[in-house]
Amino acid sequence: MERPVIAIMYDFDKTLCTKDMQDYGFIPRLDMEPYAFWKKANEFGYGAQMDGVLAYLYTMIEECKRKGIRLTREMLVDSGRKIVLYPGVREWFDRINLYGAVQGVQVEHYVISSGIKEIIEGSGIADKFTKLFACEFLYDEDGNAMWPKTAVNYTNKTQFVYRINKGVLDISNDVDLNRSMPDDSKRVPFSNMIYIGDGLSDVPCMKMMKAYGGCAIAVYQENNREKVEELLLGDRVDFIFPADYTENGRLNKTVHNLIKKMAISDELVKENARQLRELGSVNG
């Protein structure tokens, strides 16, 4: 019998790493300060009345052209090698998976990020995720980025939660995503989901968790603690914790408790279904 699946979904920037992923390796290659790059991207987006994520992807392409730098997959992956992760992140996934296995469930990890998939691939933890849902470039025959292949903005993040819920992970497959499906046939029930983010960009997914029986967690550094506290006070998240993924951290303990609770709930649902089947066979 297959084990129940629990999905833990993560934003990436400031959730697993300490700042925007472009700030570590990509923007320094342009000989720019992060503030200057993001100011330019945001001003362009406002002026063009353009989605903010598409605006920054466009700015990445244009700034590389202006500086005579090839924007290639390899360059972005290499930029990801400079990412600084929070304490305990590298060991977190195997540790949580092991705890889930002891509880009789299969834990899967997913990224849902407005950052760059290729940069995440260079971070050293990409293989820990079942799927990376993030922005991605389309490349020409010479390997140069020419157009956004995937753009993940703050509101369309929720479609990827639905994909995980239904087990439709191919983002080109909208037919199965939109097909009606009974709740008991969905691969990962919302009640078996945990979303971990860091701020307002994660609110749509966090509210979705709150509405459908999953769990929403916000992590913080001291410089954004107040904003995260507002999420808790506004009932947008269930818990807030320092961005500490170590074995002795409060986040680790709470996720363990959530996995244990979800595993028990699954057993109770199975027992209820078993009894209904037995009564049906007797009465039949």
C-alpha positions in Angstrom: 0.0 0.0 0.0 1.3 3.5 -0.9 2.1 5.7 2.0 0.1 9.0 2.4 2.0 12.0 0.9 2.7 15.2 2.7 3.8 18.2 0.6 6.0 20.9 2.1 6.1 23.9 -0.3 8.7 26.7 0.0 9.2 30.1 -1.4 13.0 30.5 -1.9 14.3 34.0 -1.5 14.5 35.0 2.1 12.7 31.7 3.0 15.6 29.3 2.4 18.3 31.8 1.5 19.2 35.1 3.2 18.3 37.6 0.3 17.0 37.7 -3.3 18.9 35.0 -5.2 19.9 37.4 -8.0 21.8 39.5 -5.5 24.5 36.8 -4.7 26.0 36.1 -8.1 24.0 37.5 -11.0 23.8 41.2 -10.3 27.4 41.5 -9.3 28.3 40.2 -12.8 26.6 43.3 -14.2 28.8 45.5 -12.0 25.7 46.8 -10.3 24.4 47.1 -6.8 21.3 45.1 -6.0 19.4 48.3 -5.1 20.2 49.8 -8.5 19.1 46.7 -10.5 15.8 46.4 -8.7 15.1 50.1 -8.9 15.6 49.9 -12.6 13.5 46.8 -13.0 10.7 48.3 -10.9 10.7 51.6 -12.6 10.6 49.9 -16.0 7.6 47.8 -14.9 5.7 50.7 -13.5 6.3 52.8 -16.7 5.4 50.0 -19.0 2.4 48.9 -16.9 3.9 45.5 -16.9 3.8 42.5 -14.5 6.6 43.0 -12.0 8.1 39.6 -12.5 8.1 39.9 -16.3 9.7 43.4 -15.9 12.6 42.0 -13.9 13.1 39.1 -16.3 13.2 41.6 -19.2 15.6 43.8 -17.3 17.9 40.8 -16.8 18.0 40.2 -20.5 18.5 43.8 -21.4 21.2 44.6 -18.9 23.2 41.6 -20.0 22.9 42.8 -23.6 23.9 46.3 -22.6 27.0 45.0 -20.7 28.0 42.5 -23.4 27.4 39.6 -21.1 25.9 36.3 -22.3 22.8 35.4 -20.3 23.0 31.6 -20.5 21.7 28.7 -18.4 25.3 27.9 -17.4 25.9 31.5 -16.2 22.7 31.4 -14.1 23.5 28.0 -12.6 27.0 29.2 -11.7 25.5 32.3 -10.0 23.4 30.0 -7.9 26.5 28.4 -6.4 27.1 31.7 -4.4 23.7 31.4 -2.6 23.9 31.6 1.2 21.3 29.3 2.8 19.9 29.7 6.3 21.4 27.5 9.1 20.3 23.9 8.8 18.8 24.1 5.3 21.1 21.7 3.7 20.4 19.0 6.2 16.7 19.8 6.6 15.2 17.8 3.8 16.8 14.4 4.6 16.0 14.9 8.3 12.3 15.7 7.6 12.0 12.9 5.1 13.3 10.4 7.7 10.9 11.7 10.4 8.0 11.3 7.9 9.0 7.8 7.1 9.0 6.9 10.8 5.5 8.2 11.0 4.4 6.1 8.0 4.1 9.0 5.5 6.1 10.1 2.4 7.2 13.8 2.6 7.8 15.7 -0.6 9.3 19.1 -1.0 8.5 21.7 -3.6 9.7 25.2 -4.5 7.1 27.8 -5.6 9.2 30.9 -6.3 9.2 34.1 -8.3 13.0 33.6 -8.5 15.0 31.9 -11.3 14.9 28.1 -11.6 18.3 27.9 -13.1 19.8 29.8 -10.2 18.1 27.4 -7.8 19.6 24.5 -9.7 23.0 25.8 -8.8 22.2 26.2 -5.1 23.3 22.7 -4.1 19.8 21.7 -2.8 17.8 21.4 -6.1 17.9 17.6 -6.0 16.0 17.7 -2.7 12.8 18.9 -4.4 10.2 16.8 -6.2 9.6 19.8 -8.5 10.9 23.4 -8.9 8.2 25.8 -9.9 10.0 29.0 -10.6 10.7 31.5 -13.4 12.7 30.1 -16.3 14.1 31.4 -19.6 13.8 30.0 -23.1 17.2 29.9 -24.9 18.1 30.3 -28.5 20.2 27.8 -30.5 23.3 29.5 -29.2 22.3 29.1 -25.6 21.3 32.8 -25.0 18.2 33.6 -23.0 15.7 35.2 -25.3 12.3 35.1 -23.6 10.7 34.0 -20.3 9.6 30.4 -20.6 7.8 30.5 -17.2 6.9 33.4 -15.1 5.7 32.9 -11.5 4.2 36.0 -9.9 2.7 36.4 -6.5 -0.9 35.5 -7.4 -0.4 32.7 -9.9 1.7 30.9 -7.3 -1.6 29.3 -6.2 -1.9 27.3 -9.5 1.1 25.3 -8.5 -0.5 24.4 -5.2 -3.4 23.0 -7.2 -0.9 21.1 -9.4 0.6 19.5 -6.4 -2.8 18.8 -5.0 -3.9 16.9 -8.1 -0.5 15.5 -9.0 -0.4 17.4 -12.3 3.2 18.7 -12.2 3.8 19.2 -16.0 3.1 23.0 -16.3 2.2 22.6 -20.0 -0.7 20.3 -19.0 -3.6 22.6 -18.2 -6.3 20.1 -19.4 -5.8 17.7 -16.4 -5.2 20.6 -14.1 -8.6 22.1 -14.8 -10.5 18.7 -15.1 -12.9 18.1 -12.2 -11.6 15.5 -9.8 -13.2 14.1 -6.6 -11.4 15.2 -3.4 -10.7 11.6 -2.4 -8.8 11.0 -5.6 -6.4 14.0 -5.4 -2.8 12.9 -4.8 -2.1 15.4 -1.9 -5.0 16.6 0.1 -4.8 20.3 1.1 -4.9 19.1 4.7 -1.6 17.3 4.1 0.1 20.5 2.9 2.5 22.9 4.6 3.6 26.2 3.0 6.6 28.0 4.3 7.3 31.6 3.1 8.6 34.9 4.4 6.2 37.8 3.5 3.5 39.4 1.5 4.4 37.7 -1.8 3.4 34.4 -0.2 0.0 35.6 1.2 -2.1 34.1 -1.6 -0.7 30.6 -0.9 -0.8 31.1 2.8 -4.4 32.1 2.7 -5.1 29.1 0.6 -3.6 26.9 3.2 -5.7 28.5 5.9 -8.9 28.2 3.9 -8.5 24.5 2.9 -7.1 23.0 6.0 -3.3 23.1 5.4 -0.8 24.9 7.4 1.0 28.3 6.7 4.3 29.2 8.3 6.3 32.4 7.9 10.0 32.6 8.7 11.9 35.8 9.4 15.2 37.5 10.0 15.3 40.2 12.6 15.1 43.0 10.0 11.7 41.8 8.8 10.3 40.3 12.0 7.7 43.1 12.5 6.2 42.4 9.0 5.9 38.7 9.7 4.3 39.3 13.1 1.6 41.3 11.2 0.9 38.2 9.1 0.2 36.2 12.3 -1.8 39.0 13.9 -3.8 39.2 10.7 -4.6 35.5 10.7 -2.8 35.0 7.5 -0.4 32.3 8.9 -0.6 29.7 11.6 3.0 30.1 12.9 6.0 32.3 12.7 9.6 31.3 13.4 13.2 32.6 13.0 14.7 31.3 9.8 16.5 28.5 11.6 16.2 25.0 10.0 18.6 23.3 12.5 17.6 20.1 14.3 17.1 21.9 17.6 15.1 24.9 16.1 11.5 25.6 16.9 10.6 25.3 13.2 11.9 21.8 13.1 9.9 20.8 16.2 6.7 22.3 14.8 7.0 20.7 11.4 7.6 17.3 13.2 4.4 17.9 15.1 2.5 18.8 12.0 3.7 15.7 10.2 2.6 13.5 13.2 -0.8 15.2 13.2 -1.3 14.7 9.5 -0.2 11.1 9.7 -2.7 10.4 12.5 -5.5 12.2 10.6 -4.8 10.0 7.5 -5.1 6.8 9.7 -8.4 8.0 11.1 -9.8 8.7 7.6 -8.7 5.3 6.5 -10.3 3.7 9.5 -13.6 5.5 8.8 -13.5 4.4 5.2 -12.8 0.8 6.3 -15.7 0.7 8.6 -18.1 2.1 6.0 -16.9 -0.6 3.5 -17.5 -3.3 6.1 -21.0 -2.0 6.9 -21.8 -1.8 3.2 -20.7 -5.4 2.6 -22.7 -6.7 5.6 -25.9 -4.7 4.6 -25.5 -5.6 1.0 
